[in-house]
Structures are given as structure tokens and as C-alpha cells.
Amino acid sequence: MTPGHIVIQGLGVLILSACAATPEYQPPALTDVPETWYKVTVEQPVQSAWLVELHDPELQALVSEALQNNHDYAALSAEVEQARQQLTISGAPRIPELSAGLTASRSRVQTPAATTTTERAELSLDLNWEVDIWGRLRAAQKQAALTLAAREAELEQMRQTLAADVGNAWYDVLEARKLLELYQGRLKNLEHNLDIIETGYRQGLSPALDVYLTRSNVKQEQARVSAQQQAVATAARQLQLVLGRYPDGQDFPRQPLPPVDGSVPAGLPSELVGRRPELRSAWLDLLAADAGVAVAHKQRFPHLTITGSAGQGSDALGHLLDADQGFWSLAGGLLQPLFNAGDLAAREQQARLRLKQLEQQYQSRVFQAFAEVETALTQESALETQYQQYLDAEKNAVAAETLSFEQYQRGLVNYATVLESQRRAFDAQSAVVQLKRQRLGNRILLYTALGGDFGGEEHEQIQPGDSQAGEVSP
């Protein structure tokens, strides 16, 4: 048997193996998914338009501004457009490439006897087409389509995250401002008490120690007010960065922290993977990696290329279109990789390992998403209980502070009792503000963890397990 026959037989074996059906991809199975959440608030489908549920028109306006101006969101939008162009690029090789060419040349040959000048001009149409026998190009286009869908889901996740970031930054501003008002009010009360105690000291009714203690409290509160003013400016700058504004720390419209009312419908755990854009993006990346395995596998099979050319030529460029010297050619070529030091096999194995890596990452993200929802649901009830308790504590502590100072003025208690009552009142008032802010933050976290859309818009969802997701028409 000649070497030529051996090569031909080898190519035949490879072609037959390429025609064999590749195993169908089996998606990773999610296990231990409960039927309901551990802490269920309302057994209803997850609601859309959660931004409206916060009853804060100013926040809605800020979110709209951020979507228009946030630089990170605009950068990811540009990345999505790049993926869209890549899809066009990946589909181009499946269509025959046709190009036109015009060549003109002039040469001179000089001999002792004579000088000869020759001109030549040719106009041609050239065809180049790789026949997608094994579906490699189709798999590459499918991979690009799935990658585009993954980036679009990633952009939607960033849209949701951006709305949540604006909400949290906005409520940080309101909380910082509310605490500043609390500190300023406390300073005003301490200065008023200092006037009373200093008057009593001059009349011989109050000891010098009470004067020194009160003066110390006033100075400490003045320092606290100054620090909180800086905290307000810092929170304002952070919000301005999210909005895409210059961070000059300018104040925002004044309003109180909105109330946190009602419960949040949580839906079912099994529905979460189809709602959260982050999980859809991870699933689509997984499908794209599977398509990449197909591309790497089929890269090892023969490539069939058809080339052709047709045109006409002339001895003068000016008479090119009138010339009758036509020509054409058509050729086919079959290229089979035989030896490449294991490069193609390693690339295929690399693609399979990446698929396995993404499978594990996907399952990890899913259970992390479950944990975020369970944590937020638990926090909902815990924070509400704490908030109600501190409201009662604040009411009693403020009453005790007022009563203790009145009794001090009548000589019934010492000043240490007044200081303790003031500390308790201050702690309770600060805790009420901070818990209200925490409840708002947890409410935003729950909305986003459940995958509800803040704008109430419907988005096409690709459910995990859908083997036709991202399919590209031939």
C-alpha cells in the first residue's frame, strides 16, 4: 500500500467519525431546592415595578438619571454592542465571500536591439467559500449568539443593580441628614441645659462639677455635629458618582426617610433561576461554552473550501471594459490537520474543562442567590421587630430624659442620672433612624434578590434546561 493510499484512508476514517452524532449536552441538575422559602412573607408571584412600592418620586427620578448618565452602565452597554457585532462577524464565514479586483501593470524590457513596453489590465470577481460540512461555523455562530444573550442579561442585571445602588446611596444621604438633624437638636438642648446649670451655679444651686460635665457634653456634641456634616457631604458625593455627576458634595432635596409598609411577595424558589438576570447570564455563558466545545471538536475535521474567479483582461486599461479576453476558474480544496503537536486536541480539552468550570460556578451562583433571598426574608421580620421595639424605647427614653432634668432642677436626683438618661435617649433616637434605613436597604436587597424588575418591564427569559436556547437558524 502506497503512502498516498494510507493518507486517503486516514482522511476517510476522520470524515466518518465527524459524521457520527456528538453526545447531547446534559445541563447540571439542581438538587435540594425547597418547595417554599423558609421565611415566606406572602405566597404570591414576585411583583414588578418595585420602585413604585417605595413611594419615593425623587428616587424614581434619580434612577432615571443614573440610567442615562452612569459611566459603568454605558461601558457595559458598549460591550453588549461589541458582542452584537461579533455575532455578525461569526456568521459571515457561512456566506460565500465575493470581492472585486482591478489590477494594472506596466513593464519594460530593454535589449540592445529594442525596447519593448507591455501593459496589462484585469478586472475580476473572486469567490471564496468554506463549506460548513460538519457545522463548525454554525456552532461558532451559535456560541456568539449565546454570548450576546448572556451579555444582554448581564446588562439587565447591572440595570437592576444600578437602581438598587441609587436607592441605597439616596437613603444614605437621607439617613446622614436625619442623624445630623438629631445631633443638632441634641446640641441645642445641651446648650439650653448648660445655660440653666450655669445660672444655678452662679446662684449657688448647682456644683461646679455639673457645669464642667455639661460643658464637656456640649463640646463633644459640637464635634459630633461637625463630623456628621462631613458624613452628609460624603454620602452626597457617593450618590453623585452613581448618578454620573461631578462629586462636589452639594446637597440634595430634603425629605424624610420613607416608610416601609406591607410585605414583599416572594414567589417560589424554583422560579428564581428564571427571574434573576445574573443567573440567566451564567446559564447562557454555560450554553455558549458548550457550543465552544463543539467548535473546538469540529476544528479537527477536514475543511472544504471552494474558490472561484471570473473576469476579463486587456492590454490597455482604457479598453478593459471593451476587451473580449475573458477568463474564469473554479477550484475546491480539502484541508485536514494531520500533525500539530497536540494543539487542536489540547484546545478541545481546554474547552471541555471550561464548560465543567462554568457548570460548578453556575450551581454556586444559584445557591448563593437562594441564600440572599433567605437572608433578606429573615432580616425583614427581624428588623421590623427591632424597629418597633426601639420606637417604644425611644418614647420612654425621651420621656425619662425630660423627667430626669426636671427632677435634677428640683434637687431630687444627681447629674449622673441626667447624663445616663440623655445617653439612653440619644442611643434610642439614633437606633430608630438607623433601623429605618436598614429596613429600606433590606427591602431593596429583597426586591433585587428575588429578580423583580424595578420598572415593571417584561423581558424575554431563557429558562435553564432549555436546550434550544440561543439556537441560530442555519
CORRA-V926858 format. One record per residue. N is the residue number from 1. RES is the residue in one letter. NEAR is the number of other C-alpha atoms within 10 Angstrom. Layout:
n->N res->RES near->NEAR
n->N res->RES near->NEAR
This chain:
n->1 res->M near->5
n->2 res->T near->6
n->3 res->P near->8
n->4 res->G near->9
n->5 res->H near->10
n->6 res->I near->11
n->7 res->V near->12
n->8 res->I near->11
n->9 res->Q near->12
n->10 res->G near->13
n->11 res->L near->19
n->12 res->G near->12
n->13 res->V near->11
n->14 res->L near->15
n->15 res->I near->16
n->16 res->L near->10
n->17 res->S near->12
n->18 res->A near->17
n->19 res->C near->11
n->20 res->A near->9
n->21 res->A near->7
n->22 res->T near->10
n->23 res->P near->6
n->24 res->E near->8
n->25 res->Y near->10
n->26 res->Q near->9
n->27 res->P near->15
n->28 res->P near->14
n->29 res->A near->9
n->30 res->L near->11
n->31 res->T near->8
n->32 res->D near->6
n->33 res->V near->11
n->34 res->P near->11
n->35 res->E near->9
n->36 res->T near->13
n->37 res->W near->18
n->38 res->Y near->13
n->39 res->K near->16
n->40 res->V near->17
n->41 res->T near->17
n->42 res->V near->13
n->43 res->E near->13
n->44 res->Q near->12
n->45 res->P near->13
n->46 res->V near->20
n->47 res->Q near->18
n->48 res->S near->17
n->49 res->A near->14
n->50 res->W near->19
n->51 res->L near->22
n->52 res->V near->14
n->53 res->E near->14
n->54 res->L near->18
n->55 res->H near->14
n->56 res->D near->15
n->57 res->P near->10
n->58 res->E near->12
n->59 res->L near->19
n->60 res->Q near->18
n->61 res->A near->10
n->62 res->L near->19
n->63 res->V near->24
n->64 res->S near->13
n->65 res->E near->16
n->66 res->A near->23
n->67 res->L near->20
n->68 res->Q near->13
n->69 res->N near->16
n->70 res->N near->18
n->71 res->H near->16
n->72 res->D near->14
n->73 res->Y near->20
n->74 res->A near->14
n->75 res->A near->12
n->76 res->L near->16
n->77 res->S near->18
n->78 res->A near->12
n->79 res->E near->16
n->80 res->V near->21
n->81 res->E near->15
n->82 res->Q near->13
n->83 res->A near->21
n->84 res->R near->18
n->85 res->Q near->13
n->86 res->Q near->17
n->87 res->L near->20
n->88 res->T near->13
n->89 res->I near->13
n->90 res->S near->18
n->91 res->G near->19
n->92 res->A near->13
n->93 res->P near->18
n->94 res->R near->18
n->95 res->I near->12
n->96 res->P near->14
n->97 res->E near->13
n->98 res->L near->13
n->99 res->S near->11
n->100 res->A near->12
n->101 res->G near->11
n->102 res->L near->12
n->103 res->T near->11
n->104 res->A near->14
n->105 res->S near->12
n->106 res->R near->11
n->107 res->S near->9
n->108 res->R near->10
n->109 res->V near->9
n->110 res->Q near->9
n->111 res->T near->8
n->112 res->P near->5
n->113 res->A near->6
n->114 res->A near->7
n->115 res->T near->9
n->116 res->T near->10
n->117 res->T near->9
n->118 res->T near->11
n->119 res->E near->13
n->120 res->R near->15
n->121 res->A near->18
n->122 res->E near->22
n->123 res->L near->20
n->124 res->S near->18
n->125 res->L near->15
n->126 res->D near->18
n->127 res->L near->17
n->128 res->N near->18
n->129 res->W near->17
n->130 res->E near->19
n->131 res->V near->18
n->132 res->D near->16
n->133 res->I near->16
n->134 res->W near->20
n->135 res->G near->16
n->136 res->R near->23
n->137 res->L near->22
n->138 res->R near->23
n->139 res->A near->25
n->140 res->A near->23
n->141 res->Q near->30
n->142 res->K near->26
n->143 res->Q near->28
n->144 res->A near->26
n->145 res->A near->25
n->146 res->L near->27
n->147 res->T near->25
n->148 res->L near->26
n->149 res->A near->23
n->150 res->A near->27
n->151 res->R near->27
n->152 res->E near->22
n->153 res->A near->26
n->154 res->E near->22
n->155 res->L near->22
n->156 res->E near->20
n->157 res->Q near->21
n->158 res->M near->20
n->159 res->R near->19
n->160 res->Q near->22
n->161 res->T near->17
n->162 res->L near->20
n->163 res->A near->26
n->164 res->A near->21
n->165 res->D near->22
n->166 res->V near->25
n->167 res->G near->23
n->168 res->N near->21
n->169 res->A near->22
n->170 res->W near->23
n->171 res->Y near->23
n->172 res->D near->24
n->173 res->V near->25
n->174 res->L near->24
n->175 res->E near->23
n->176 res->A near->23
n->177 res->R near->24
n->178 res->K near->21
n->179 res->L near->22
n->180 res->L near->21
n->181 res->E near->15
n->182 res->L near->17
n->183 res->Y near->21
n->184 res->Q near->18
n->185 res->G near->14
n->186 res->R near->19
n->187 res->L near->21
n->188 res->K near->15
n->189 res->N near->13
n->190 res->L near->19
n->191 res->E near->18
n->192 res->H near->12
n->193 res->N near->17
n->194 res->L near->20
n->195 res->D near->15
n->196 res->I near->14
n->197 res->I near->23
n->198 res->E near->20
n->199 res->T near->14
n->200 res->G near->16
n->201 res->Y near->16
n->202 res->R near->11
n->203 res->Q near->9
n->204 res->G near->10
n->205 res->L near->14
n->206 res->S near->19
n->207 res->P near->14
n->208 res->A near->14
n->209 res->L near->11
n->210 res->D near->17
n->211 res->V near->21
n->212 res->Y near->14
n->213 res->L near->14
n->214 res->T near->20
n->215 res->R near->19
n->216 res->S near->12
n->217 res->N near->17
n->218 res->V near->21
n->219 res->K near->14
n->220 res->Q near->13
n->221 res->E near->20
n->222 res->Q near->17
n->223 res->A near->14
n->224 res->R near->16
n->225 res->V near->21
n->226 res->S near->14
n->227 res->A near->12
n->228 res->Q near->20
n->229 res->Q near->16
n->230 res->Q near->15
n->231 res->A near->18
n->232 res->V near->22
n->233 res->A near->19
n->234 res->T near->19
n->235 res->A near->21
n->236 res->A near->24
n->237 res->R near->21
n->238 res->Q near->21
n->239 res->L near->26
n->240 res->Q near->24
n->241 res->L near->19
n->242 res->V near->25
n->243 res->L near->24
n->244 res->G near->17
n->245 res->R near->16
n->246 res->Y near->10
n->247 res->P near->16
n->248 res->D near->13
n->249 res->G near->17
n->250 res->Q near->12
n->251 res->D near->14
n->252 res->F near->13
n->253 res->P near->6
n->254 res->R near->10
n->255 res->Q near->11
n->256 res->P near->10
n->257 res->L near->19
n->258 res->P near->14
n->259 res->P near->13
n->260 res->V near->15
n->261 res->D near->11
n->262 res->G near->9
n->263 res->S near->13
n->264 res->V near->22
n->265 res->P near->17
n->266 res->A near->28
n->267 res->G near->19
n->268 res->L near->17
n->269 res->P near->18
n->270 res->S near->15
n->271 res->E near->15
n->272 res->L near->22
n->273 res->V near->23
n->274 res->G near->17
n->275 res->R near->21
n->276 res->R near->24
n->277 res->P near->29
n->278 res->E near->26
n->279 res->L near->25
n->280 res->R near->26
n->281 res->S near->25
n->282 res->A near->23
n->283 res->W near->30
n->284 res->L near->27
n->285 res->D near->23
n->286 res->L near->27
n->287 res->L near->29
n->288 res->A near->27
n->289 res->A near->24
n->290 res->D near->24
n->291 res->A near->24
n->292 res->G near->24
n->293 res->V near->24
n->294 res->A near->23
n->295 res->V near->24
n->296 res->A near->23
n->297 res->H near->20
n->298 res->K near->20
n->299 res->Q near->20
n->300 res->R near->18
n->301 res->F near->22
n->302 res->P near->19
n->303 res->H near->18
n->304 res->L near->16
n->305 res->T near->15
n->306 res->I near->15
n->307 res->T near->17
n->308 res->G near->15
n->309 res->S near->18
n->310 res->A near->15
n->311 res->G near->17
n->312 res->Q near->18
n->313 res->G near->23
n->314 res->S near->20
n->315 res->D near->17
n->316 res->A near->17
n->317 res->L near->19
n->318 res->G near->10
n->319 res->H near->12
n->320 res->L near->17
n->321 res->L near->13
n->322 res->D near->11
n->323 res->A near->15
n->324 res->D near->11
n->325 res->Q near->12
n->326 res->G near->13
n->327 res->F near->13
n->328 res->W near->12
n->329 res->S near->11
n->330 res->L near->11
n->331 res->A near->10
n->332 res->G near->13
n->333 res->G near->12
n->334 res->L near->11
n->335 res->L near->11
n->336 res->Q near->16
n->337 res->P near->12
n->338 res->L near->13
n->339 res->F near->8
n->340 res->N near->8
n->341 res->A near->8
n->342 res->G near->9
n->343 res->D near->10
n->344 res->L near->17
n->345 res->A near->15
n->346 res->A near->12
n->347 res->R near->16
n->348 res->E near->20
n->349 res->Q near->14
n->350 res->Q near->14
n->351 res->A near->21
n->352 res->R near->19
n->353 res->L near->14
n->354 res->R near->16
n->355 res->L near->21
n->356 res->K near->16
n->357 res->Q near->13
n->358 res->L near->19
n->359 res->E near->21
n->360 res->Q near->13
n->361 res->Q near->14
n->362 res->Y near->23
n->363 res->Q near->18
n->364 res->S near->12
n->365 res->R near->16
n->366 res->V near->20
n->367 res->F near->16
n->368 res->Q near->12
n->369 res->A near->21
n->370 res->F near->20
n->371 res->A near->13
n->372 res->E near->17
n->373 res->V near->25
n->374 res->E near->21
n->375 res->T near->17
n->376 res->A near->22
n->377 res->L near->23
n->378 res->T near->16
n->379 res->Q near->18
n->380 res->E near->21
n->381 res->S near->15
n->382 res->A near->12
n->383 res->L near->16
n->384 res->E near->16
n->385 res->T near->11
n->386 res->Q near->14
n->387 res->Y near->20
n->388 res->Q near->13
n->389 res->Q near->13
n->390 res->Y near->21
n->391 res->L near->17
n->392 res->D near->12
n->393 res->A near->19
n->394 res->E near->21
n->395 res->K near->13
n->396 res->N near->14
n->397 res->A near->22
n->398 res->V near->18
n->399 res->A near->13
n->400 res->A near->19
n->401 res->E near->20
n->402 res->T near->14
n->403 res->L near->14
n->404 res->S near->23
n->405 res->F near->21
n->406 res->E near->14
n->407 res->Q near->15
n->408 res->Y near->17
n->409 res->Q near->17
n->410 res->R near->10
n->411 res->G near->12
n->412 res->L near->11
n->413 res->V near->14
n->414 res->N near->14
n->415 res->Y near->22
n->416 res->A near->13
n->417 res->T near->16
n->418 res->V near->20
n->419 res->L near->17
n->420 res->E near->14
n->421 res->S near->21
n->422 res->Q near->21
n->423 res->R near->14
n->424 res->R near->19
n->425 res->A near->23
n->426 res->F near->18
n->427 res->D near->15
n->428 res->A near->22
n->429 res->Q near->20
n->430 res->S near->18
n->431 res->A near->19
n->432 res->V near->20
n->433 res->V near->20
n->434 res->Q near->18
n->435 res->L near->19
n->436 res->K near->21
n->437 res->R near->22
n->438 res->Q near->21
n->439 res->R near->21
n->440 res->L near->22
n->441 res->G near->20
n->442 res->N near->20
n->443 res->R near->23
n->444 res->I near->22
n->445 res->L near->21
n->446 res->L near->23
n->447 res->Y near->26
n->448 res->T near->22
n->449 res->A near->24
n->450 res->L near->27
n->451 res->G near->26
n->452 res->G near->24
n->453 res->D near->25
n->454 res->F near->22
n->455 res->G near->14
n->456 res->G near->13
n->457 res->E near->9
n->458 res->E near->8
n->459 res->H near->11
n->460 res->E near->8
n->461 res->Q near->14
n->462 res->I near->21
n->463 res->Q near->16
n->464 res->P near->19
n->465 res->G near->13
n->466 res->D near->11
n->467 res->S near->14
n->468 res->Q near->9
n->469 res->A near->19
n->470 res->G near->21
n->471 res->E near->14
n->472 res->V near->16
n->473 res->S near->7
n->474 res->P near->9
